Amino acid sequence: MCFATQTDGTVVGWGKHFVHDAMAAIEWQASSPPSVVSKSGGFALSIDANGAVSRQKLGDFMMGAVPDPPPGASRSVASVGAGFAHGLAVLEDRSVLTWAEQDQLRDANLTPPTNLKDVVAVAGGGAFSLALRADGQVVGWGQNEFGQTDIPDGLGDVAAIAAGTHFAVALTTAGKVAAWGRKQVGQTSVPSVIADSLAMAATKRPLGPITLNKEALPKALILKGSPDEDQETSLSRLPDDASLIGTIEQMSRLVDAQGFQYEARRSVACSYNNFAARQIAIGDNEDVQAAIGALFRADETLDAIPYGADGIPRDFETRLIIPVARAVLRINLALALHRSGDVARGEPLLREARRLITQAEADPLASRGSDSEHAKRVQMVLSILRQVEAQTMAATSAVASRRPQPESSTDTKSSGGCYIATAVYGSYDAAEVLVLRQFRDECLNTTAPGRTLVRIYYALSPRVAGAFRDRPSVNRIAKRVLDRIVRRLQARYPVQEHKRRTRPSL
């Protein structure tokens, strides 16, 4: 939609909503010329001589409908902005008024921050907003799936702002341009001759864990800034905890069904990993302990995928996809251990991750598509692995300079401390632990009440297991109880040799 105001004050409008539509004239009905048009041309806003805002509808609700301006925008409005389906106004006191349908305001978090003040200009994006303060600083709020509200760290002295559907642009007083947000078609690739290099160079993307998409392909979790959509994702695009747990419960019921043996196990493992990634990224210490348990479950699930699942030979999956996915689990576990202060246990996990990736890269199947998306993702995982290795090495050196490391700190077999039995018997590979795992897999996981009990156990075990560390008396009591349980289970659930050979090396 385009409008032009002629010298005699009349407005000429033209445009179309869809690419195949014919260009058509648009009649402007308001007494004041349009100040801003919404992102998809569904409406336009104007300001009259008294500062009152009016709205003209230009398309149906599919083009982004917005209610009439509220009473607060009926006088002394300095400037306006328009998103896809929301309007913005800078009021006389330099505060910001936003209006939209109530569910839009709520679901997209479009209500302005309570501490926002001294605003001189606004801009509306698809479902986000920007405000320019008098001090030249920019504030963003609303949906942030592409980092569009993550203002570049070095950006300042801004003179003007603008917003696209999923990206934002700022012009500085020095005549330089900074852009951020979605970049899949080069929206934020500002030519170097006009780019604000200070703002773009200062923007840091904190190191986060790695997610696995529905095909078990890795994507880095970017905690701030704009993700590369081919290889990265953001927290706002990751399913929430409830959705991930729901997927685990639903797909766990299908793991033995013909036609779902591979897909269901893969989905369960990826959901466990992504649940863990969320806890590592934004959770507290207890959440991180839960993440460790989830990563063990993910690895066990991937380990249980048979080569001929569903009667189909799965060379590519078992030789390339699954090894890289299991490397991701080890990298994430190292990050979780680092967050919980147990840095040294991450070192052997990272070595194992590198071995798995090297094995996948050396496979003849990998050489057939060196320029494939898979190869690019593997390089991304390697890049993060190197960062985590450097981070772990630096932290380990710092700890070593203060005090000697206990011998047990590098024992990866007990790194699953969130499991009570592992904490009591001191090893994930202990015979008693294997009996209990067999009981879980062959009895508890076969019924709905049993699966509920398992979920409760994995939710509570990180906190309970902590009581057994460095407390010999408590450990002895717990061991006596567990020994009695194991003796009763051994005859019915003997440890199978293949379980010993194929246990996860997490």
N, C-alpha and C positions, 0 to 999 in steps of 0.2 A: 504494500500500500504506500502511495506517495502523495504528498500534498505540497502545493506551492502557493504562497500568498503574494498577490500582485500589488503594485503600488497603490491601487485604489482600495485595497483592503479585501477584495474578493478572493476566495480560495478556490483553487482548481485541484481536483483530486483524480487519481487514476490508479489502477492496479488490478490484481487478480489473486485469488487464494490458492489455486492449484496450477501446476506448471502447464497443464493442457487446456486450462481455461483461456478464453479470449480476453484480451485487455479491455477493460471497461472504465467508463467515467464514474466517479464517485461524487455524489452531491454532499457538500458540507453544509450542515444545517445550523450549527451554533453561531452565535453572533460574534464570537472571538475565534481567531484562527487556531488550528490545532497546535498544541505544544509538543505532544509526544504520541506515537502510535505503538500499540501493544506488539509483542514479539511475533505473533502470528496474524496480525491484522484484524483481530476480532473487535477492537474498539480503539478509540483515540480520546485523549483528554485535552481540554483547553482551559485557560485562565482568563477571566474577564478583567476589566479595569479595576474592579474592587477586590480582586484576588480570590474570586469564587471559582471553584473548579466545576466543569460540566463534562459529561461523558456522551460520546456518540457511538452507538453500536454500528459495527461495520460488517460483522459476520455472525454465524450461529454459534451455539455453545461449543462446538468442536473447535472453533477458532480462538477460544479463550474468553468466556463471558465474565463480566465483573459487575457487581451491583453499582447503583448510582453512588456518587461520593457521599460520605457521611456528613452530618452537620458541621463537624470540625473543619471541613474543607470548604465552607461557604463564604469565608472572607479572609483577607490578608495572607493568602498562600503565595509564597515566593517562587516556587518551582515545583514541577511534578515529574514523576517517572511512571513507567508502565512495564509490567512483566507479561507473562503469558496470560495470567488470569488474576492479576492483582494490581492495584494502583498505589502510588506513593505521593506524598505531598510534604514539602518543607514549610512548616508554619512560621508565623511571625516571630515566635520565641526561639526559632532554630531547632525545634524538635521535629520528629518525623511521625507522620500519620500514615498507616497502611490499612487498606481495606480490600476485602475479597469475601467469597463465600466462607462461612465459618469453618467448614471442614478443610478448606484449602489453607486457611490461616493456621489451623491446628496441625494438619498432617505435614505441611511443608515448613513448619516453624518460621512463618513469615512475620510474626509479631516483632517489632524492633526491640533490640536490647534495652533493658530498663535504664542503663547508664549512658545511653547515646544522647549527646547534646552538642550544641554549637555546630550544627550541620548547615552547609551552604549549598549542597547539591545532592541529588539522589539518582539512582539508575536501577531499573528493574530487569532481572534476567528471567529465564524460564520459570523457575520456582525459587529464586533467591534474589537478594537485594544488596545494593551497595550504597554507602553514604560517604560523602566527602566532608570532612570537618574543616573548620576555618584554619586549623594549624597545618593543613596539607596532608593529614593522615587519612587513610581509607579504612572503613569498617565494613565487614560483610556478614550476612546471616542468611539462614534458609537452608535449602537442600545443598549438600556438599559432596555428591557422589563422584565428582570429577575434580575436586579441589578448588572449585570456583569461589569459595568464600575464604580460602587460605591465602590471605594477603602476603605477597612476597616480603621476606624479612627486611630487605634493604630498601623498600619503597618508601619515599617521602617527598615532601615539597610537590605534592600533586596539584595540578591546576584544573583538571577535568577528568571525568570518569564516564565509562559506557559499559553496557553489559549485553552479551549475546545470550542465546538460550542456555548454554552450559559453560560459558567462558566470560572473562572480564578484561577490560583494557583501561589503562590510565595514562594520561599525558602529564608530564612533570613541567615545572616552571622553566626548566632548562631545555624544553622542547624534545625530550626523550620519551619513548613509549615502552611501557611494560605490559605484558599480557600473561594471563594465567588461567587455568581451568582445562576444559577438554581440548585435546590436541590431535584427534584422530585424522583430521584433514588439514592440519597445519594452522589452526586458528591462532595458536599462541606463538607461532614461529615468526617473530618480529624481525625484519631485515636489520642486519647489524649496524647499518649506517644511522638508524634512528632508535635502536634498542637502548634501554636503560640497563647497561651491563652491570652496574652496581646492584640494582634490585634483583636481577636474575641470578647473579653469581652468589648473592648472600642467601638465597632460598635453599634451605637444607631439607632433605627428606629423611627423617629418622629411620634407622634400621628396624625393620619389623620382622615377624615370622613369615613363613611361606604357606600359602593356602593351596588346596588342591581342588580343581574344578570337577565337574561331574564325570569327566573322562580320566580323572586322576592325573591331570596335567598341572604342573606347578604355576602359580602366579604369586608374585611378591606382594605382601600386604604393605601398602604405603600408608604411614600414619599421618602424613601431612603432605599437601601439595597435590599435583595432578598425576594420576596414574597413566602409564602407557597401557592402553586397554588390551593389547595383545599379550603382555607379559605381567601385568600388575593389576591390582584391585585395591579398593579402599574399604574402610570399615563400614561405611554407609551402604556399600553394595554387597556386603557379606550378610547372609541370613543371620538373624538373631539367635540367641541360645535356645529359645523355645522351639524355633523352627528346626534347628539342627538336631535337637533331641528327638523331636517328632519324626524326622527322617530316619534316625537311627532305630527307633522303635518300630516304625513301619517296615523298613527294609530288612531288619533282623528276622522278621517272620518269614522272609522269602529266600533266605540264604541256601536252603536245601531244595527249593522247588526247581524242577527241571525248566530250563529256559531263563532262570534268574540267578544261577549259582555265581556267575561272574559279576553281573551288573549289581546285584544286591550287596555282595560283599564289598565291591568297590565303593558303592555309595555309602555304606556304613563306615568304612575306613576313612573316606574323604570327609564325612560329617564329623567323625571323632577328631580328625586333624584340625578342621576349621573351627570346631568348638574350642580346641586347645589354643589355636592361634588367637582367637578373641580374648581368651583369659590372659595369655602372655602379653598381649598388646595393651589391655586396659584394666585387667583385674588386679585384685589385691593379692597378698601372699597366699591366702587360702585358695583363691581362684587358680593361682599358678600351680599349686599342688594338685588340684583337680585336673589341670591341663596335663600334668605328667602322667596321671592315670589314664587319661583319654588317649594319649599318644601310645602307651603300651597296648591298649585295646585296638587301636588302629593298626599297629604293626602285627599283632596276632591275627587280625582279620585278613590282612593282605597275605600273610604267611599261609593262611588256610585256603587260598584260592588254588584249586587244582589246575594242572597244565591243560587238561582237556575239559574244562568247565563247560557244561551244557553240550558236550559232545563235539566241541569245536577246538582244534589245535590253536593255541594262542601264543604263537612264537613272539610276535611283536610285543604283546602285552607283558609276557613273563620275562622276556630278555631285555626290554627297553623301558616300558612304562612303569612296571612295578618296582624294579631296582631304583629308579630315580625317585619314585614316590617314597620308598623306604629311606632313601637318603634324606629326603625332606623331613621325614619324621625325626631323624637323628639330629638334624640341624635345629629343628624346633625344640627338641628336648634339651639340647645344649643351651639354647636361649633361655628356656624355662629354668634350668639349673643355675644359670648365671644370675637370673633375677632372684632366685631363692638363696643366693649366696654360696651355692655348692659348685664353684667354678671348675675345680679340678676334674670332676666326673664328666665334664663336657668334652675333655680332650680325646679320650678313646672313641667317643661317639662321633666326633668330627672326623677322626681317622677312618672309621667305618663308613661314614657318609662318602668320603673321598674315594674309598675303595669301590663302593657300589657304583658311583658315577663313572669312574675309570673303566670298570667292567662293562657298563652299558655303552660307553663311547667306543670301546675296542671291539664291540660286537660287529660282525660283518653286516648285520641288518642296519646298523646306524650309518655305515658308510654309503648306503644307497640313497640317502637323502640329507647330505651335509648342509644344504641350505634350507631345510624344512623348518617348520615351526617348532618341531620337537627339538632340533639341534639348538635353536635360539633359546628355548626354555632351559635346556641343559646348561647353556652358557650363563644364563641368568642365575640358576641355582649355584653354579660354581662361583660366580661373583659374590653372592651372599655368603657362601661357605668361606671364601677367603676373608671377608669382613668379620665373620664370627670367629674364625681362627685367630685373626689379629686381636680382636677384642678379648678373646679367652686367654691368649698368650700374655697380653698386657696385664689382665686381672690376676692371672696365676703368678706372674713375676712380682706383682705388688704384694700379694699375700705371702709369697715365699720370702720376701724381704723382711716381713714382720714376724713370721713364725713358721716353723717347719710344718709341712703337710702331714697329716696322719696317713699311715700306710693304706688304710682302707678307703681313702678318698678317691683312689683311681679304680676301685673295683666296680666295674660296670654291672656286674651281676646283681648287685644290691641297689642299683640306682633307681629301682622301682620302689622306693621307700614308702610310697603311698599305699602299697599293699600291706595289710597287717601281717599276713603270713610271711611275706618276704622280709619284713622288718624283724620278725621274731626268729626266723630260721637263718637269717643273714645272707640268703642267696635266692635269686629268682629261679635257680636251677636245682634247688634242694629237692630231694625226693618227696618230702612231705608237701611242699608247695605244688609239685606236679600232680600229686594225688588230688589236692583240693581243686586245682585247675580242671582236672579230668571230671570231677564231680560237678563243677560249674558248667562245663561244656555239654556233658552227657545227661545231666539231670535238670539243673536249674534253668538253663537256657532253652529247654524244650517245652516249658509251660509259661503262661502269662504271669502267674504269681511268682514263679522262679525268676523270670527276667526282671520283674519289679524289684525283687530282693537284691539281685545283682546290681541294678542301677542305684539302689539305696546304698549298697556297700561301697561302690566306687565314688559316690558323692561324699560319704563320711570318712572313708579310710585314710585320706591324707592327714586329717586332724588327729584321728585315733592313733595312727601308727607313730606319730611324733612322741607319744608317751613311752614308747619302748626304746627310744634311742638313748644310749648312755644311762640306762636304768636297769641294771642287772636283776634286781629283785622283782621288778614289774615284769621283766622279760621272762623270768623263770616261771612265774605264776601263769602267764599267758601260754607259755610253751607246754606246761602240764595239761592245760585245757585243750589246746590244739592237738597234742599228742593223742589224747583220748579220742578225739573226733577222727583223726587220721587213721587210727587203728581200726575203727569201726567201718571206715570207708575203703580201706585197702583191698579187701577181698573182692568187693563189687566193682571198684574202679582202679584196677592195677595200672601202673605207669607203663605206657607203651614206648618202645624204643624209638620210634620215629618222632615222638614228642621231644625226646632228648636231643635228637639230631637237628630238628628244625625249629627249635625255640627261637624267639626273637633275640637278637643280640643287642637290643636296646639297653 
